Amino acid sequence: MPERLSLAERASYGFGDFGYSLAYNMAGAFLLYYYTTVVGLPAAAVGTIFLVARLLDAVIDPLVGIAVDKTRSRWGRTRPYFLFTALPYVAVFIATFNVPHWGQSAQLVYAFLTFKALGIIMSFGSIPYTALMPMMTDAPADRLRLGGWRSIGTSVGVILGTAATMPLVGALGGGNEAHGFLMVTLLFGALSLLALAMLFRNCRERIADEAPASAFRTLPAIGQMLRNRAWAVCFGFCLLYFVRFGAMLGLTIFYAKDVVQKPWLIPVMLPMVSGGLLLAAFIAPPILARTGISKGCIGAIATALVLLAAMAGLDHAADLQFGALAVPPLLLPYFAFSIVTSVTITGIFSMAAATADYHQALFGVRHEGLLSSGISTSTKVGMAIGTALGAFVLSWAGYVPDAVTEAVRADIRQAYFLAAGTLLAAQAAVVWFWPMDGNWRARFGAKAP
């Protein structure tokens, strides 16, 4: 019988995601705003920075994954990376939100270099972190629980990285947004260090790839990864999720402020994303355990499409009055939308761990590091494409912060809903091909782990 994971170990694993994603979520939600409004960089150039920097991860992340698969140390294969990347990651995060008062060309170079460095160091932490789950347990139920805890860590990171950021910028900046962003990164950096220290201290590797590090051959291993159908489905599903998530996260600020014309909705809508993640962390494991990954995710996406259509029909409807409280009716389907789309995140975490089992059944080796690097690439490239898409929408619409026309509002609104609906439908099509629901091990017999 597999060894049970302690509460401290499950919680430490879950909040490891908080340690790595807090900076990532703040960057995803506010770097576009910080670069274009606080620093004054052109939106099209910022979009290019996001896109080019993250596309380079397609080269960097597999190299990190290979390094994890070749690592052997007294701390294990993944834990050394948590120990040695935490401090550099926080330092670069602080530098990213501290663009010097240089000329615009120099600022663009600085923005690209710091943003790229943040992604590189995150790769050296987040890829071993994803690879750790299948090393901790091989029980599907425990992996769903770990996925639930990871969703909790993610949701707390989103709450602080999105909802709390602007209030803290105002409170700590004293009216100076540039100083406020710097102070917030110092605070968030300290919290990230604490979470990563607990991840290193409390989590253990129990399942090892018995193949020696010298037996790893890069090109054959990559070829095997590309032939792993479970990995391919997880990669595509995760990529599409984060393209949509990144685009909606970046554009929600402008949607609330300029389309709905209620800036106070920004600190309301962004926390609803994290609230949806938090609730989904508790409801997703039993749902997905009962339905299977494919059917559960497709059901969640179908529900999300209905809710998205309801949001589009209600965004300009008259506010609902609850005594002295006026609530825009779009918030009701928006919150439900955040919950049901977040169910798929727990599915992604479980899918990513399961790809190592499928790989072992196919090829006799696990290669958790390499497989996790592919999923990490899909996450970061997806966010980059989504964030860049938001920037390009603003540039294409001719967005000027102090002179927003009705035509610009219409363009932002159309992009906000149309892109999300298209990407959700594509996700459903991809996850239909997930091969590991039911008694998938029966197809492999003795080779199945």
N, C-alpha and C positions, 0 to 999 in steps of 0.2 A: 504494500500500500504506500502511495507517495507520502512523503513527509509533509505535514500540514504547515502552512505558512503562518507565522505569528502576525498578530495585528500590527505590531511595530514594523515588521518587514513589509506588509502590504501597504501600510500608510507611507512608509519611507519611499517605497517604489513609486507610489502614486504622486507624491509631492516632488519626486525627482523631475517629473514633467513640469511642475511649477517652476523649479529651479532653472530649467532651460527655456521654458516657453514664456516666462514673464517678459523678458527683454524682447523676444520675438513678437509677442502680441502687442506690446507697446509700439514697436517699430512698425508692425503691420497696420495698426490703427492710426498712428500719428506722424510717421515719418513724412508722408506726403504733405500733411498739413504743416509740419515743422519746416521742411525744406522750402515749400512754396510761399507760405505766409509769414513765418517767423524769420527765416533766412532770406527769402526773396528770390529763390532759384526758379527758372522757367519750368512749367509743368512737363513739357515734352522731354526736356533733358533729364528730369527726375525719373520719368517713366522709363527712359532708356537705361539709366543707372540701375533701376530695380531689375529690369529684364536681363541685361547683360551679366550683372553680378550673379544672379541666381542660375542662369543657364550654365555658367562656369561650374556650378555644383555638379552638373552631370559628369564632369571629369573628376572632380575632387572627391565626391562622396564614395565612389567605388574604391578609390585608393585607400580611404579610411577604412572601409569595410574589409578590404584585403588585409590591412594592418591588424585589425581586430582578430581575424581568423588566424593570423600568424603569431599573435601575442601569447606568450606563456610567462607568467610572473607569480611571485608569492602572493599577490592580491587576486590572482585569477586572470581572465582574459579581457574583462570589461572594466573592472573597478579601477585599474590604474588611470584610465582616461578621466574618470570623475575627479580623481585626486589632483591631476596635473592641469586640467583645463579650466577649473572653476574660477580661479583668480584672473587669468588672462581674459576669459570671456566677459567677466564683469567690467574689467578695465576698458576693453574695447567698446562695450555697450555705452559706458559713460562718455567716451570720446565721440561716439556716433552722434549723440545729441549735444555736442559742444563744438559746432562749426566755427572756426575763427573768423574774425572780421577782415578777410582778405578780399582780393578781387574775385569777380564771379567765376572766372576760369579756374583759379586756384581752389575756390570753394567746391566746385564741381569735382575736381580731382580728389580733394579731401573727402568729400561725401562718398565717392565711389570706393576709395581705398578703405575707409573705415567700415562701410557697409559690407564690402567683400570680406574684410577680415572678420567681422562679426559672424558671417556665414561659415567661414572656414573653421573657426574655433568651435562654433556650435556643432559642426559636423563631427569634430573629434570628441564631442560629448554625447550628442543625441543619438548617433548611430550605435555606439556601445550600449547606450541606455535602451534602445529598442531591442538590441540583440540579447539583452539580459533576461527579458521575460521568458523566452523558451528555455533558458538555462536554469531558471528558478523552479519550474514545474512543468510536467507534461500532461497534467490533468486539465481537460477542456474547461471544466467548471471553475477551477482555480484561475485559469487564464482569463475567463470572463470576469471573475471578481477583481483580478489585477487590472483588467481593462476598465472596470468600473472605478477603481481607485485612481487610475491614471486620468480618467475623465474628471474626477473630482479635482485632482491637481491642476488639470488643464483649466477647469472652470474658475478656480480661484485665481489662476494666472490671468485669465481673461477679465475677471472682475477688476483686479487691480490695474492690469495693463490697459484697459479701455475705460471703464466707468470711473475709476478713481483718479485717472491721470490728470484730466483737465481741472477738476476741483483742487487737486494737490498742486498743480502748476500755479493756479491762482493764489492758493494759500501760502505756498513757500516762495513764490516769485515776487510777491509784493508789487504786482502790476507789471513786472518785467518778465514776459513769457520765456525769453531765452534763459534767464537765470532760473526760472521756475522749472523748466525742463531739465536743467542740469541737476538741481536739487532732487528732483524726483528720481533721476537715474541713480543718484547716490543711495537713496533710500531703497529702491528696488534691488539694487546691486547687493546690498547687505542681506536682504531677505533671500535672494537667490543663493548666496554663499552658504547660508544656514541650511537651506533645503538640500543642496548638493553634498554638504558634509554628512547629513543624515543618510542620504542615499548610499554614500560610500561606506558608512559605518555599519548599517543595519542589514543590507541586502546581500544574499549569498548565491553563489553559482552551484547548482546541484547536478546538472546534466551537462556532460562534456562531450565534445566531438573527439572520439578516440584517435582519429587520424593525427599523426605527428605534423607539426608545423612545416617540416621539410617536404611533406607530401603534397602541399598545396601548389597547384599550377594555375596561374592566373587566367590565361585564355581558355583552357578547358572549363575552368570553374565558371567563367562568365557565360560561356556557351550553355552550360547546364542550367544556370539561372534563367536564361532567356527561354529555355525549353520547359521550365517549371510553370505549368498553367496556373497553379494557385498564386504564385508570385506575380505573374503577369496580370491577373485579374485584380489582385490587391493593389498593384502599382497603378493601373489605370483608374480604379475606383478612387483611390486616395488622391491622385493628381487632379481629377475632375472636382472632387470635393473642395480642395484647397484653392483651385482657380475661382470657383464660385464664392467661397468664403472670403478670399482676399479681395475680390472685386466688391462684394457687398460691404465688407468691413470698411474699406477705404471710402466708398461712395456714400455710406450711410450718413456721414457728417454733412456732406453737401446735399443729400436728399432731404434730411431733416431741416437744415438751415435755409436752403434755397428753393426746394421744390414745395415741401409742405409749409415752409416759411415759419417754422417754430423751432428756433435754435435750442430751446430748453429740452427738446426731445432727444438731443444728442446724448446727455448723461442718463437718459431713460432707456433708449433703444439699445445702446451698446451693452449695458448691464443685463438686458434681457437675453442677449446671446449667451452670456456666462450663466445666467439663471437657468436657461434651457439646458446647457451642458451639465449643470449640477443635478437637475432633476433627472435627466436622461441617464446619468451615472447610476442611479438607483433602479430605474425601470427597465433599462436596456438589457442587463444580463438575464433576468428571467424571461423576457420576451424572446430574445435571440436563442436562448437555450431551448425554448419550446418550438419556435418556428424554423430554426436554422438560420444561418447568416443570410443566404440569398433571399428567401421569402420575406424574412423580417425587414431587411433593408429596402426591398422593393415596395413593401407595404408602407414603410415610413416615407419613402420618396413620393409615392402616389398621394398620400395624405398631404405632404408638403406642397405639392403642385396645386391642390385644391385651395390650400390656405394662401398660397402666393397670389392666386387669382382673386381671392377675397380681399387681400391687402390692396391690390391694384384698383379694385372697385371702391375702396373705402378711404383712400388716402386724402381725398378732398371733401369727405362727408362732414356734416356738422358734428361738433363735439358732443359726446354723451355727458350729461350733467349728473354728477353724484354729489348732491348738496352743493358746496362751494367748489368742488373739484370738477374740472372740465377735462375729459379724457378723449383724445381722438380715437375713433372706433377702429382704426387700422392697428392699434396696439394689441388688440385682442387676438386677431389671427397672427400677428407678428410674433407674439410670445409663444403661441402654439407652434408656429413654424420653427422657431428656434429649438423647441423641445424635440420635435419629431426628426428634424435634420441631425440633431446631436445624437440620436440613437445610433446613427450609422458610424459615429466616431468610435464608440465602444466596439462595434463590429470590425472596424479597421484595425484597432489594436489587437483583437483576437485573431483576425486574419493574418496579420503580420507575423505573429508568433507561430501560427499553424503552418506557414510556408516552409519552416525548417523541417517539420515532420514530413510534409509531402516531399520535400527535397531528399530526405533520408530514404524514404520509400522508393523514390525513383533512382537515386544514384548511390545510396549507401553512405553518404556524408551529409553533414548538417549545414555548414558554412553560414552560421547565423550572422556573422559580421557582414559578409558580402550581400546577403539577402536583405538585411536591415538597411544597408547603404542605399539600395535601390528604392526602398520605401521612403527613406529620408530625402532622397533626391526628388521623389514625386511630391513630397510635402513642400519643400522649399521652392522648387521650380513652379509648382502650382500656385503658391502664395505670390511668387514673383510675377508670374503671368497675370494673376488676378489683380495685384496691386498696380502693375503697369497698365493693365486694361483700364482701371479706374482713372489713372493719370491721362491716358490717351483719350478717354471719353471727354474729360475736361478740356483737353487741348482741341479735340475735334469740334466740340460744341462752342469753342471760343470763349471759355469761361474767364471772366475777369471778376475778382472778388467783390469789388465795389460797384459793379455795373452788370448785374445779372438780368438778362432779358427773359421774356416769356419763351422765346425759341430755345434758349439755353436750358431753361427749366424742363421743357418738354423733352429735349434730347437726353438729359440726365435721367428723367423718369423712365423713358422708354428703355434705355440701356439697363437701368437698375432691375427691371422686372423681366425683360426679354432674355438677358444673358443668364439670369438665375434659373429661369424655367428651362432653357435649352440645356444647360449643364446638368440640372437634376435629371432630366430625361436621359441624357447620355450616361449618367451614373447607373441608372436602373438597367440600361441595356448591357453595361459591362458586368455588373454583379450577377446577372442572370447566369453567367458561365462559371460561377464559383464551383469548384469540383469537390469540396470537402464536407458537404452536408450529408447526413445519413451515415451508413456504414461504409465509408470510403475505403477503410483499411482492408475490407474483404477483396477489393480489386487487386491488392498487392500481396496478400497472403503473408508469408513469413517475413517478407522484407519490410512490412509496415512497423514503425516503432511502437 
